[in-house]
Amino acid sequence: MSVRCNICSIEIDETEVETHIVTQKHLENKSKISINSNGVGKSVASMWLKSFT
Ligand SMILES: [Zn+2]
């Protein structure tokens, strides 16, 4: 069964979730979202996030 990572906007296998969430790319995306939710980095990241939701 595949699941969607709404942080990276990709499909990953259910069994890969635990390894995916510690990947550099995922953490990078996650930190961008954290910045965005704090209202600090309202720039490309927020536009990028909107396109995913
Ligand atoms: Zn991810």
mmCIF file of the protein (N, C-alpha, C, O) and its ligand, coordinates in Angstrom:
data_MODEL
# 
_entry.id   MODEL 
# 
loop_
_entity.id 
_entity.type 
_entity.pdbx_number_of_molecules 
1 polymer     1 
2 non-polymer 1 
# 
_entity_poly.entity_id                      1 
_entity_poly.type                           'polypeptide(L)' 
_entity_poly.nstd_linkage                   no 
_entity_poly.nstd_monomer                   no 
_entity_poly.pdbx_seq_one_letter_code       MSVRCNICSIEIDETEVETHIVTQKHLENKSKISINSNGVGKSVASMWLKSFT 
_entity_poly.pdbx_seq_one_letter_code_can   MSVRCNICSIEIDETEVETHIVTQKHLENKSKISINSNGVGKSVASMWLKSFT 
_entity_poly.pdbx_strand_id                 A 
# 
loop_
_entity_poly_seq.entity_id 
_entity_poly_seq.num 
_entity_poly_seq.mon_id 
_entity_poly_seq.hetero 
1 1  MET n 
1 2  SER n 
1 3  VAL n 
1 4  ARG n 
1 5  CYS n 
1 6  ASN n 
1 7  ILE n 
1 8  CYS n 
1 9  SER n 
1 10 ILE n 
1 11 GLU n 
1 12 ILE n 
1 13 ASP n 
1 14 GLU n 
1 15 THR n 
1 16 GLU n 
1 17 VAL n 
1 18 GLU n 
1 19 THR n 
1 20 HIS n 
1 21 ILE n 
1 22 VAL n 
1 23 THR n 
1 24 GLN n 
1 25 LYS n 
1 26 HIS n 
1 27 LEU n 
1 28 GLU n 
1 29 ASN n 
1 30 LYS n 
1 31 SER n 
1 32 LYS n 
1 33 ILE n 
1 34 SER n 
1 35 ILE n 
1 36 ASN n 
1 37 SER n 
1 38 ASN n 
1 39 GLY n 
1 40 VAL n 
1 41 GLY n 
1 42 LYS n 
1 43 SER n 
1 44 VAL n 
1 45 ALA n 
1 46 SER n 
1 47 MET n 
1 48 TRP n 
1 49 LEU n 
1 50 LYS n 
1 51 SER n 
1 52 PHE n 
1 53 THR n 
# 
loop_
_struct_asym.id 
_struct_asym.entity_id 
A 1 
B 2 
# 
loop_
_chem_comp.id 
_chem_comp.type 
_chem_comp.mon_nstd_flag 
ALA 'L-peptide linking' y 
ARG 'L-peptide linking' y 
ASN 'L-peptide linking' y 
ASP 'L-peptide linking' y 
CYS 'L-peptide linking' y 
GLN 'L-peptide linking' y 
GLU 'L-peptide linking' y 
GLY 'peptide linking'   y 
HIS 'L-peptide linking' y 
ILE 'L-peptide linking' y 
LEU 'L-peptide linking' y 
LYS 'L-peptide linking' y 
MET 'L-peptide linking' y 
PHE 'L-peptide linking' y 
SER 'L-peptide linking' y 
THR 'L-peptide linking' y 
TRP 'L-peptide linking' y 
VAL 'L-peptide linking' y 
ZN  non-polymer         . 
# 
_pdbx_entity_nonpoly.entity_id   2 
_pdbx_entity_nonpoly.name        ? 
_pdbx_entity_nonpoly.comp_id     ZN 
# 
_pdbx_nonpoly_scheme.asym_id         B 
_pdbx_nonpoly_scheme.entity_id       2 
_pdbx_nonpoly_scheme.mon_id          ZN 
_pdbx_nonpoly_scheme.ndb_seq_num     1 
_pdbx_nonpoly_scheme.pdb_seq_num     101 
_pdbx_nonpoly_scheme.auth_seq_num    101 
_pdbx_nonpoly_scheme.pdb_mon_id      ZN 
_pdbx_nonpoly_scheme.auth_mon_id     ZN 
_pdbx_nonpoly_scheme.pdb_strand_id   A 
_pdbx_nonpoly_scheme.pdb_ins_code    . 
# 
loop_
_atom_site.group_PDB 
_atom_site.id 
_atom_site.type_symbol 
_atom_site.label_atom_id 
_atom_site.label_alt_id 
_atom_site.label_comp_id 
_atom_site.label_asym_id 
_atom_site.label_entity_id 
_atom_site.label_seq_id 
_atom_site.pdbx_PDB_ins_code 
_atom_site.Cartn_x 
_atom_site.Cartn_y 
_atom_site.Cartn_z 
_atom_site.occupancy 
_atom_site.B_iso_or_equiv 
_atom_site.pdbx_formal_charge 
_atom_site.auth_seq_id 
_atom_site.auth_comp_id 
_atom_site.auth_asym_id 
_atom_site.auth_atom_id 
_atom_site.pdbx_PDB_model_num 
ATOM   1   N  N  . MET A 1 1  ? 0.847  -1.200 0.000  1.00 0.00 ? 1   MET A N  1 
ATOM   2   C  CA . MET A 1 1  ? 0.000  0.000  0.000  1.00 0.00 ? 1   MET A CA 1 
ATOM   3   C  C  . MET A 1 1  ? 0.881  1.247  0.000  1.00 0.00 ? 1   MET A C  1 
ATOM   4   O  O  . MET A 1 1  ? 1.847  1.340  0.757  1.00 0.00 ? 1   MET A O  1 
ATOM   5   N  N  . SER A 1 2  ? 0.535  2.190  -0.851 1.00 0.00 ? 2   SER A N  1 
ATOM   6   C  CA . SER A 1 2  ? 1.324  3.410  -0.881 1.00 0.00 ? 2   SER A CA 1 
ATOM   7   C  C  . SER A 1 2  ? 0.591  4.543  -0.172 1.00 0.00 ? 2   SER A C  1 
ATOM   8   O  O  . SER A 1 2  ? -0.638 4.603  -0.160 1.00 0.00 ? 2   SER A O  1 
ATOM   9   N  N  . VAL A 1 3  ? 1.361  5.419  0.404  1.00 0.00 ? 3   VAL A N  1 
ATOM   10  C  CA . VAL A 1 3  ? 0.804  6.571  1.097  1.00 0.00 ? 3   VAL A CA 1 
ATOM   11  C  C  . VAL A 1 3  ? 1.438  7.827  0.527  1.00 0.00 ? 3   VAL A C  1 
ATOM   12  O  O  . VAL A 1 3  ? 2.499  7.781  -0.094 1.00 0.00 ? 3   VAL A O  1 
ATOM   13  N  N  . ARG A 1 4  ? 0.782  8.927  0.745  1.00 0.00 ? 4   ARG A N  1 
ATOM   14  C  CA . ARG A 1 4  ? 1.290  10.182 0.224  1.00 0.00 ? 4   ARG A CA 1 
ATOM   15  C  C  . ARG A 1 4  ? 1.947  10.980 1.343  1.00 0.00 ? 4   ARG A C  1 
ATOM   16  O  O  . ARG A 1 4  ? 1.367  11.204 2.405  1.00 0.00 ? 4   ARG A O  1 
ATOM   17  N  N  . CYS A 1 5  ? 3.186  11.403 1.065  1.00 0.00 ? 5   CYS A N  1 
ATOM   18  C  CA . CYS A 1 5  ? 3.836  12.315 2.000  1.00 0.00 ? 5   CYS A CA 1 
ATOM   19  C  C  . CYS A 1 5  ? 3.399  13.715 1.618  1.00 0.00 ? 5   CYS A C  1 
ATOM   20  O  O  . CYS A 1 5  ? 3.789  14.223 0.567  1.00 0.00 ? 5   CYS A O  1 
ATOM   21  N  N  . ASN A 1 6  ? 2.601  14.337 2.455  1.00 0.00 ? 6   ASN A N  1 
ATOM   22  C  CA . ASN A 1 6  ? 2.088  15.664 2.104  1.00 0.00 ? 6   ASN A CA 1 
ATOM   23  C  C  . ASN A 1 6  ? 3.124  16.759 2.325  1.00 0.00 ? 6   ASN A C  1 
ATOM   24  O  O  . ASN A 1 6  ? 2.886  17.922 2.001  1.00 0.00 ? 6   ASN A O  1 
ATOM   25  N  N  . ILE A 1 7  ? 4.257  16.386 2.868  1.00 0.00 ? 7   ILE A N  1 
ATOM   26  C  CA . ILE A 1 7  ? 5.359  17.338 3.001  1.00 0.00 ? 7   ILE A CA 1 
ATOM   27  C  C  . ILE A 1 7  ? 6.151  17.406 1.701  1.00 0.00 ? 7   ILE A C  1 
ATOM   28  O  O  . ILE A 1 7  ? 6.488  18.489 1.221  1.00 0.00 ? 7   ILE A O  1 
ATOM   29  N  N  . CYS A 1 8  ? 6.437  16.257 1.150  1.00 0.00 ? 8   CYS A N  1 
ATOM   30  C  CA . CYS A 1 8  ? 7.214  16.189 -0.093 1.00 0.00 ? 8   CYS A CA 1 
ATOM   31  C  C  . CYS A 1 8  ? 6.313  16.088 -1.321 1.00 0.00 ? 8   CYS A C  1 
ATOM   32  O  O  . CYS A 1 8  ? 6.765  16.265 -2.453 1.00 0.00 ? 8   CYS A O  1 
ATOM   33  N  N  . SER A 1 9  ? 5.049  15.805 -1.083 1.00 0.00 ? 9   SER A N  1 
ATOM   34  C  CA . SER A 1 9  ? 4.100  15.604 -2.170 1.00 0.00 ? 9   SER A CA 1 
ATOM   35  C  C  . SER A 1 9  ? 4.519  14.480 -3.107 1.00 0.00 ? 9   SER A C  1 
ATOM   36  O  O  . SER A 1 9  ? 4.510  14.619 -4.330 1.00 0.00 ? 9   SER A O  1 
ATOM   37  N  N  . ILE A 1 10 ? 4.872  13.403 -2.512 1.00 0.00 ? 10  ILE A N  1 
ATOM   38  C  CA . ILE A 1 10 ? 5.218  12.223 -3.295 1.00 0.00 ? 10  ILE A CA 1 
ATOM   39  C  C  . ILE A 1 10 ? 4.532  10.995 -2.713 1.00 0.00 ? 10  ILE A C  1 
ATOM   40  O  O  . ILE A 1 10 ? 4.142  10.964 -1.546 1.00 0.00 ? 10  ILE A O  1 
ATOM   41  N  N  . GLU A 1 11 ? 4.402  10.003 -3.552 1.00 0.00 ? 11  GLU A N  1 
ATOM   42  C  CA . GLU A 1 11 ? 3.860  8.731  -3.108 1.00 0.00 ? 11  GLU A CA 1 
ATOM   43  C  C  . GLU A 1 11 ? 5.012  7.858  -2.623 1.00 0.00 ? 11  GLU A C  1 
ATOM   44  O  O  . GLU A 1 11 ? 6.025  7.711  -3.306 1.00 0.00 ? 11  GLU A O  1 
ATOM   45  N  N  . ILE A 1 12 ? 4.846  7.294  -1.457 1.00 0.00 ? 12  ILE A N  1 
ATOM   46  C  CA . ILE A 1 12 ? 5.854  6.369  -0.947 1.00 0.00 ? 12  ILE A CA 1 
ATOM   47  C  C  . ILE A 1 12 ? 5.165  5.111  -0.455 1.00 0.00 ? 12  ILE A C  1 
ATOM   48  O  O  . ILE A 1 12 ? 3.981  5.116  -0.120 1.00 0.00 ? 12  ILE A O  1 
ATOM   49  N  N  . ASP A 1 13 ? 5.927  4.046  -0.419 1.00 0.00 ? 13  ASP A N  1 
ATOM   50  C  CA . ASP A 1 13 ? 5.359  2.801  0.068  1.00 0.00 ? 13  ASP A CA 1 
ATOM   51  C  C  . ASP A 1 13 ? 5.192  2.879  1.578  1.00 0.00 ? 13  ASP A C  1 
ATOM   52  O  O  . ASP A 1 13 ? 6.007  3.481  2.277  1.00 0.00 ? 13  ASP A O  1 
ATOM   53  N  N  . GLU A 1 14 ? 4.143  2.271  2.058  1.00 0.00 ? 14  GLU A N  1 
ATOM   54  C  CA . GLU A 1 14 ? 3.848  2.270  3.487  1.00 0.00 ? 14  GLU A CA 1 
ATOM   55  C  C  . GLU A 1 14 ? 5.043  1.779  4.309  1.00 0.00 ? 14  GLU A C  1 
ATOM   56  O  O  . GLU A 1 14 ? 5.314  2.283  5.400  1.00 0.00 ? 14  GLU A O  1 
ATOM   57  N  N  . THR A 1 15 ? 5.736  0.804  3.771  1.00 0.00 ? 15  THR A N  1 
ATOM   58  C  CA . THR A 1 15 ? 6.886  0.247  4.474  1.00 0.00 ? 15  THR A CA 1 
ATOM   59  C  C  . THR A 1 15 ? 8.101  1.171  4.454  1.00 0.00 ? 15  THR A C  1 
ATOM   60  O  O  . THR A 1 15 ? 9.073  0.962  5.181  1.00 0.00 ? 15  THR A O  1 
ATOM   61  N  N  . GLU A 1 16 ? 8.025  2.197  3.607  1.00 0.00 ? 16  GLU A N  1 
ATOM   62  C  CA . GLU A 1 16 ? 9.169  3.116  3.490  1.00 0.00 ? 16  GLU A CA 1 
ATOM   63  C  C  . GLU A 1 16 ? 8.978  4.403  4.281  1.00 0.00 ? 16  GLU A C  1 
ATOM   64  O  O  . GLU A 1 16 ? 9.855  5.267  4.303  1.00 0.00 ? 16  GLU A O  1 
ATOM   65  N  N  . VAL A 1 17 ? 7.825  4.521  4.929  1.00 0.00 ? 17  VAL A N  1 
ATOM   66  C  CA . VAL A 1 17 ? 7.526  5.754  5.650  1.00 0.00 ? 17  VAL A CA 1 
ATOM   67  C  C  . VAL A 1 17 ? 8.599  6.067  6.687  1.00 0.00 ? 17  VAL A C  1 
ATOM   68  O  O  . VAL A 1 17 ? 9.098  7.190  6.755  1.00 0.00 ? 17  VAL A O  1 
ATOM   69  N  N  . GLU A 1 18 ? 8.945  5.082  7.480  1.00 0.00 ? 18  GLU A N  1 
ATOM   70  C  CA . GLU A 1 18 ? 9.911  5.330  8.552  1.00 0.00 ? 18  GLU A CA 1 
ATOM   71  C  C  . GLU A 1 18 ? 11.282 5.735  8.038  1.00 0.00 ? 18  GLU A C  1 
ATOM   72  O  O  . GLU A 1 18 ? 11.971 6.545  8.657  1.00 0.00 ? 18  GLU A O  1 
ATOM   73  N  N  . THR A 1 19 ? 11.671 5.174  6.913  1.00 0.00 ? 19  THR A N  1 
ATOM   74  C  CA . THR A 1 19 ? 12.959 5.574  6.347  1.00 0.00 ? 19  THR A CA 1 
ATOM   75  C  C  . THR A 1 19 ? 12.834 6.903  5.601  1.00 0.00 ? 19  THR A C  1 
ATOM   76  O  O  . THR A 1 19 ? 13.778 7.691  5.548  1.00 0.00 ? 19  THR A O  1 
ATOM   77  N  N  . HIS A 1 20 ? 11.671 7.133  5.038  1.00 0.00 ? 20  HIS A N  1 
ATOM   78  C  CA . HIS A 1 20 ? 11.467 8.386  4.301  1.00 0.00 ? 20  HIS A CA 1 
ATOM   79  C  C  . HIS A 1 20 ? 11.517 9.597  5.217  1.00 0.00 ? 20  HIS A C  1 
ATOM   80  O  O  . HIS A 1 20 ? 12.160 10.592 4.881  1.00 0.00 ? 20  HIS A O  1 
ATOM   81  N  N  . ILE A 1 21 ? 10.869 9.539  6.342  1.00 0.00 ? 21  ILE A N  1 
ATOM   82  C  CA . ILE A 1 21 ? 10.764 10.717 7.216  1.00 0.00 ? 21  ILE A CA 1 
ATOM   83  C  C  . ILE A 1 21 ? 12.087 11.142 7.836  1.00 0.00 ? 21  ILE A C  1 
ATOM   84  O  O  . ILE A 1 21 ? 12.159 12.196 8.468  1.00 0.00 ? 21  ILE A O  1 
ATOM   85  N  N  . VAL A 1 22 ? 13.122 10.350 7.669  1.00 0.00 ? 22  VAL A N  1 
ATOM   86  C  CA . VAL A 1 22 ? 14.433 10.757 8.177  1.00 0.00 ? 22  VAL A CA 1 
ATOM   87  C  C  . VAL A 1 22 ? 15.392 11.103 7.038  1.00 0.00 ? 22  VAL A C  1 
ATOM   88  O  O  . VAL A 1 22 ? 16.572 11.364 7.271  1.00 0.00 ? 22  VAL A O  1 
ATOM   89  N  N  . THR A 1 23 ? 14.884 11.104 5.816  1.00 0.00 ? 23  THR A N  1 
ATOM   90  C  CA . THR A 1 23 ? 15.745 11.477 4.695  1.00 0.00 ? 23  THR A CA 1 
ATOM   91  C  C  . THR A 1 23 ? 16.000 12.979 4.701  1.00 0.00 ? 23  THR A C  1 
ATOM   92  O  O  . THR A 1 23 ? 15.201 13.773 5.199  1.00 0.00 ? 23  THR A O  1 
ATOM   93  N  N  . GLN A 1 24 ? 17.152 13.337 4.124  1.00 0.00 ? 24  GLN A N  1 
ATOM   94  C  CA . GLN A 1 24 ? 17.551 14.737 4.057  1.00 0.00 ? 24  GLN A CA 1 
ATOM   95  C  C  . GLN A 1 24 ? 16.486 15.581 3.358  1.00 0.00 ? 24  GLN A C  1 
ATOM   96  O  O  . GLN A 1 24 ? 16.149 16.676 3.807  1.00 0.00 ? 24  GLN A O  1 
ATOM   97  N  N  . LYS A 1 25 ? 15.974 15.059 2.271  1.00 0.00 ? 25  LYS A N  1 
ATOM   98  C  CA . LYS A 1 25 ? 15.007 15.815 1.480  1.00 0.00 ? 25  LYS A CA 1 
ATOM   99  C  C  . LYS A 1 25 ? 13.728 16.079 2.264  1.00 0.00 ? 25  LYS A C  1 
ATOM   100 O  O  . LYS A 1 25 ? 13.188 17.185 2.247  1.00 0.00 ? 25  LYS A O  1 
ATOM   101 N  N  . HIS A 1 26 ? 13.265 15.064 2.938  1.00 0.00 ? 26  HIS A N  1 
ATOM   102 C  CA . HIS A 1 26 ? 12.034 15.221 3.713  1.00 0.00 ? 26  HIS A CA 1 
ATOM   103 C  C  . HIS A 1 26 ? 12.226 16.232 4.845  1.00 0.00 ? 26  HIS A C  1 
ATOM   104 O  O  . HIS A 1 26 ? 11.375 17.091 5.078  1.00 0.00 ? 26  HIS A O  1 
ATOM   105 N  N  . LEU A 1 27 ? 13.356 16.115 5.542  1.00 0.00 ? 27  LEU A N  1 
ATOM   106 C  CA . LEU A 1 27 ? 13.627 17.030 6.652  1.00 0.00 ? 27  LEU A CA 1 
ATOM   107 C  C  . LEU A 1 27 ? 13.774 18.460 6.162  1.00 0.00 ? 27  LEU A C  1 
ATOM   108 O  O  . LEU A 1 27 ? 13.370 19.413 6.828  1.00 0.00 ? 27  LEU A O  1 
ATOM   109 N  N  . GLU A 1 28 ? 14.360 18.584 4.988  1.00 0.00 ? 28  GLU A N  1 
ATOM   110 C  CA . GLU A 1 28 ? 14.523 19.896 4.376  1.00 0.00 ? 28  GLU A CA 1 
ATOM   111 C  C  . GLU A 1 28 ? 13.156 20.512 4.074  1.00 0.00 ? 28  GLU A C  1 
ATOM   112 O  O  . GLU A 1 28 ? 12.895 21.672 4.393  1.00 0.00 ? 28  GLU A O  1 
ATOM   113 N  N  . ASN A 1 29 ? 12.312 19.724 3.466  1.00 0.00 ? 29  ASN A N  1 
ATOM   114 C  CA . ASN A 1 29 ? 10.958 20.184 3.147  1.00 0.00 ? 29  ASN A CA 1 
ATOM   115 C  C  . ASN A 1 29 ? 10.185 20.513 4.408  1.00 0.00 ? 29  ASN A C  1 
ATOM   116 O  O  . ASN A 1 29 ? 9.443  21.493 4.471  1.00 0.00 ? 29  ASN A O  1 
ATOM   117 N  N  . LYS A 1 30 ? 10.379 19.668 5.411  1.00 0.00 ? 30  LYS A N  1 
ATOM   118 C  CA . LYS A 1 30 ? 9.670  19.859 6.670  1.00 0.00 ? 30  LYS A CA 1 
ATOM   119 C  C  . LYS A 1 30 ? 10.093 21.166 7.343  1.00 0.00 ? 30  LYS A C  1 
ATOM   120 O  O  . LYS A 1 30 ? 9.264  21.884 7.902  1.00 0.00 ? 30  LYS A O  1 
ATOM   121 N  N  . SER A 1 31 ? 11.388 21.464 7.282  1.00 0.00 ? 31  SER A N  1 
ATOM   122 C  CA . SER A 1 31 ? 11.872 22.692 7.916  1.00 0.00 ? 31  SER A CA 1 
ATOM   123 C  C  . SER A 1 31 ? 11.351 23.923 7.185  1.00 0.00 ? 31  SER A C  1 
ATOM   124 O  O  . SER A 1 31 ? 11.090 24.953 7.806  1.00 0.00 ? 31  SER A O  1 
ATOM   125 N  N  . LYS A 1 32 ? 11.198 23.818 5.870  1.00 0.00 ? 32  LYS A N  1 
ATOM   126 C  CA . LYS A 1 32 ? 10.612 24.926 5.108  1.00 0.00 ? 32  LYS A CA 1 
ATOM   127 C  C  . LYS A 1 32 ? 9.181  25.175 5.546  1.00 0.00 ? 32  LYS A C  1 
ATOM   128 O  O  . LYS A 1 32 ? 8.750  26.320 5.677  1.00 0.00 ? 32  LYS A O  1 
ATOM   129 N  N  . ILE A 1 33 ? 8.461  24.109 5.768  1.00 0.00 ? 33  ILE A N  1 
ATOM   130 C  CA . ILE A 1 33 ? 7.069  24.227 6.192  1.00 0.00 ? 33  ILE A CA 1 
ATOM   131 C  C  . ILE A 1 33 ? 6.999  24.822 7.593  1.00 0.00 ? 33  ILE A C  1 
ATOM   132 O  O  . ILE A 1 33 ? 6.116  25.631 7.876  1.00 0.00 ? 33  ILE A O  1 
ATOM   133 N  N  . SER A 1 34 ? 7.911  24.436 8.465  1.00 0.00 ? 34  SER A N  1 
ATOM   134 C  CA . SER A 1 34 ? 7.925  24.983 9.817  1.00 0.00 ? 34  SER A CA 1 
ATOM   135 C  C  . SER A 1 34 ? 8.175  26.480 9.788  1.00 0.00 ? 34  SER A C  1 
ATOM   136 O  O  . SER A 1 34 ? 7.532  27.245 10.505 1.00 0.00 ? 34  SER A O  1 
ATOM   137 N  N  . ILE A 1 35 ? 9.118  26.887 8.948  1.00 0.00 ? 35  ILE A N  1 
ATOM   138 C  CA . ILE A 1 35 ? 9.416  28.318 8.801  1.00 0.00 ? 35  ILE A CA 1 
ATOM   139 C  C  . ILE A 1 35 ? 8.168  29.032 8.320  1.00 0.00 ? 35  ILE A C  1 
ATOM   140 O  O  . ILE A 1 35 ? 7.809  30.100 8.816  1.00 0.00 ? 35  ILE A O  1 
ATOM   141 N  N  . ASN A 1 36 ? 7.517  28.422 7.346  1.00 0.00 ? 36  ASN A N  1 
ATOM   142 C  CA . ASN A 1 36 ? 6.322  29.019 6.776  1.00 0.00 ? 36  ASN A CA 1 
ATOM   143 C  C  . ASN A 1 36 ? 5.207  29.154 7.801  1.00 0.00 ? 36  ASN A C  1 
ATOM   144 O  O  . ASN A 1 36 ? 4.535  30.184 7.856  1.00 0.00 ? 36  ASN A O  1 
ATOM   145 N  N  . SER A 1 37 ? 5.008  28.131 8.605  1.00 0.00 ? 37  SER A N  1 
ATOM   146 C  CA . SER A 1 37 ? 3.919  28.161 9.572  1.00 0.00 ? 37  SER A CA 1 
ATOM   147 C  C  . SER A 1 37 ? 4.189  29.149 10.700 1.00 0.00 ? 37  SER A C  1 
ATOM   148 O  O  . SER A 1 37 ? 3.263  29.584 11.385 1.00 0.00 ? 37  SER A O  1 
ATOM   149 N  N  . ASN A 1 38 ? 5.460  29.503 10.893 1.00 0.00 ? 38  ASN A N  1 
ATOM   150 C  CA . ASN A 1 38 ? 5.787  30.531 11.870 1.00 0.00 ? 38  ASN A CA 1 
ATOM   151 C  C  . ASN A 1 38 ? 5.609  31.934 11.290 1.00 0.00 ? 38  ASN A C  1 
ATOM   152 O  O  . ASN A 1 38 ? 5.747  32.934 11.994 1.00 0.00 ? 38  ASN A O  1 
ATOM   153 N  N  . GLY A 1 39 ? 5.308  31.985 10.023 1.00 0.00 ? 39  GLY A N  1 
ATOM   154 C  CA . GLY A 1 39 ? 5.075  33.267 9.381  1.00 0.00 ? 39  GLY A CA 1 
ATOM   155 C  C  . GLY A 1 39 ? 6.342  34.038 9.095  1.00 0.00 ? 39  GLY A C  1 
ATOM   156 O  O  . GLY A 1 39 ? 6.298  35.242 8.845  1.00 0.00 ? 39  GLY A O  1 
ATOM   157 N  N  . VAL A 1 40 ? 7.461  33.360 9.128  1.00 0.00 ? 40  VAL A N  1 
ATOM   158 C  CA . VAL A 1 40 ? 8.740  34.039 8.917  1.00 0.00 ? 40  VAL A CA 1 
ATOM   159 C  C  . VAL A 1 40 ? 9.109  34.057 7.439  1.00 0.00 ? 40  VAL A C  1 
ATOM   160 O  O  . VAL A 1 40 ? 9.459  35.096 6.878  1.00 0.00 ? 40  VAL A O  1 
ATOM   161 N  N  . GLY A 1 41 ? 9.023  32.904 6.836  1.00 0.00 ? 41  GLY A N  1 
ATOM   162 C  CA . GLY A 1 41 ? 9.502  32.788 5.459  1.00 0.00 ? 41  GLY A CA 1 
ATOM   163 C  C  . GLY A 1 41 ? 8.383  32.804 4.442  1.00 0.00 ? 41  GLY A C  1 
ATOM   164 O  O  . GLY A 1 41 ? 8.200  31.838 3.701  1.00 0.00 ? 41  GLY A O  1 
ATOM   165 N  N  . LYS A 1 42 ? 7.644  33.876 4.397  1.00 0.00 ? 42  LYS A N  1 
ATOM   166 C  CA . LYS A 1 42 ? 6.541  33.951 3.447  1.00 0.00 ? 42  LYS A CA 1 
ATOM   167 C  C  . LYS A 1 42 ? 7.071  34.350 2.072  1.00 0.00 ? 42  LYS A C  1 
ATOM   168 O  O  . LYS A 1 42 ? 7.082  35.521 1.693  1.00 0.00 ? 42  LYS A O  1 
ATOM   169 N  N  . SER A 1 43 ? 7.502  33.343 1.356  1.00 0.00 ? 43  SER A N  1 
ATOM   170 C  CA . SER A 1 43 ? 8.087  33.608 0.048  1.00 0.00 ? 43  SER A CA 1 
ATOM   171 C  C  . SER A 1 43 ? 7.765  32.453 -0.887 1.00 0.00 ? 43  SER A C  1 
ATOM   172 O  O  . SER A 1 43 ? 6.609  32.068 -1.061 1.00 0.00 ? 43  SER A O  1 
ATOM   173 N  N  . VAL A 1 44 ? 8.796  31.925 -1.469 1.00 0.00 ? 44  VAL A N  1 
ATOM   174 C  CA . VAL A 1 44 ? 8.609  30.800 -2.384 1.00 0.00 ? 44  VAL A CA 1 
ATOM   175 C  C  . VAL A 1 44 ? 8.008  29.601 -1.656 1.00 0.00 ? 44  VAL A C  1 
ATOM   176 O  O  . VAL A 1 44 ? 7.192  28.865 -2.210 1.00 0.00 ? 44  VAL A O  1 
ATOM   177 N  N  . ALA A 1 45 ? 8.419  29.423 -0.426 1.00 0.00 ? 45  ALA A N  1 
ATOM   178 C  CA . ALA A 1 45 ? 7.968  28.255 0.328  1.00 0.00 ? 45  ALA A CA 1 
ATOM   179 C  C  . ALA A 1 45 ? 6.454  28.230 0.507  1.00 0.00 ? 45  ALA A C  1 
ATOM   180 O  O  . ALA A 1 45 ? 5.832  27.173 0.411  1.00 0.00 ? 45  ALA A O  1 
ATOM   181 N  N  . SER A 1 46 ? 5.869  29.382 0.763  1.00 0.00 ? 46  SER A N  1 
ATOM   182 C  CA . SER A 1 46 ? 4.428  29.415 0.977  1.00 0.00 ? 46  SER A CA 1 
ATOM   183 C  C  . SER A 1 46 ? 3.670  29.169 -0.323 1.00 0.00 ? 46  SER A C  1 
ATOM   184 O  O  . SER A 1 46 ? 2.628  28.513 -0.328 1.00 0.00 ? 46  SER A O  1 
ATOM   185 N  N  . MET A 1 47 ? 4.193  29.695 -1.414 1.00 0.00 ? 47  MET A N  1 
ATOM   186 C  CA . MET A 1 47 ? 3.574  29.445 -2.715 1.00 0.00 ? 47  MET A CA 1 
ATOM   187 C  C  . MET A 1 47 ? 3.689  27.972 -3.059 1.00 0.00 ? 47  MET A C  1 
ATOM   188 O  O  . MET A 1 47 ? 2.754  27.343 -3.554 1.00 0.00 ? 47  MET A O  1 
ATOM   189 N  N  . TRP A 1 48 ? 4.861  27.452 -2.781 1.00 0.00 ? 48  TRP A N  1 
ATOM   190 C  CA . TRP A 1 48 ? 5.165  26.052 -3.013 1.00 0.00 ? 48  TRP A CA 1 
ATOM   191 C  C  . TRP A 1 48 ? 4.228  25.171 -2.200 1.00 0.00 ? 48  TRP A C  1 
ATOM   192 O  O  . TRP A 1 48 ? 3.729  24.158 -2.691 1.00 0.00 ? 48  TRP A O  1 
ATOM   193 N  N  . LEU A 1 49 ? 3.998  25.561 -0.972 1.00 0.00 ? 49  LEU A N  1 
ATOM   194 C  CA . LEU A 1 49 ? 3.134  24.778 -0.088 1.00 0.00 ? 49  LEU A CA 1 
ATOM   195 C  C  . LEU A 1 49 ? 1.682  24.816 -0.572 1.00 0.00 ? 49  LEU A C  1 
ATOM   196 O  O  . LEU A 1 49 ? 0.992  23.796 -0.559 1.00 0.00 ? 49  LEU A O  1 
ATOM   197 N  N  . LYS A 1 50 ? 1.238  25.956 -0.983 1.00 0.00 ? 50  LYS A N  1 
ATOM   198 C  CA . LYS A 1 50 ? -0.145 26.110 -1.453 1.00 0.00 ? 50  LYS A CA 1 
ATOM   199 C  C  . LYS A 1 50 ? -0.427 25.195 -2.634 1.00 0.00 ? 50  LYS A C  1 
ATOM   200 O  O  . LYS A 1 50 ? -1.512 24.625 -2.746 1.00 0.00 ? 50  LYS A O  1 
ATOM   201 N  N  . SER A 1 51 ? 0.537  25.061 -3.495 1.00 0.00 ? 51  SER A N  1 
ATOM   202 C  CA . SER A 1 51 ? 0.332  24.229 -4.681 1.00 0.00 ? 51  SER A CA 1 
ATOM   203 C  C  . SER A 1 51 ? 0.177  22.753 -4.322 1.00 0.00 ? 51  SER A C  1 
ATOM   204 O  O  . SER A 1 51 ? -0.278 21.952 -5.139 1.00 0.00 ? 51  SER A O  1 
ATOM   205 N  N  . PHE A 1 52 ? 0.548  22.410 -3.130 1.00 0.00 ? 52  PHE A N  1 
ATOM   206 C  CA . PHE A 1 52 ? 0.465  21.024 -2.691 1.00 0.00 ? 52  PHE A CA 1 
ATOM   207 C  C  . PHE A 1 52 ? -0.805 20.709 -1.934 1.00 0.00 ? 52  PHE A C  1 
ATOM   208 O  O  . PHE A 1 52 ? -1.177 19.543 -1.800 1.00 0.00 ? 52  PHE A O  1 
ATOM   209 N  N  . THR A 1 53 ? -1.471 21.726 -1.442 1.00 0.00 ? 53  THR A N  1 
ATOM   210 C  CA . THR A 1 53 ? -2.636 21.468 -0.609 1.00 0.00 ? 53  THR A CA 1 
ATOM   211 C  C  . THR A 1 53 ? -3.962 21.750 -1.317 1.00 0.00 ? 53  THR A C  1 
ATOM   212 O  O  . THR A 1 53 ? -5.027 21.574 -0.726 1.00 0.00 ? 53  THR A O  1 
HETATM 213 ZN ZN . ZN  B 2 .  ? 8.424  13.483 2.870  1.00 0.00 2 101 ZN  A ZN 1 
# 
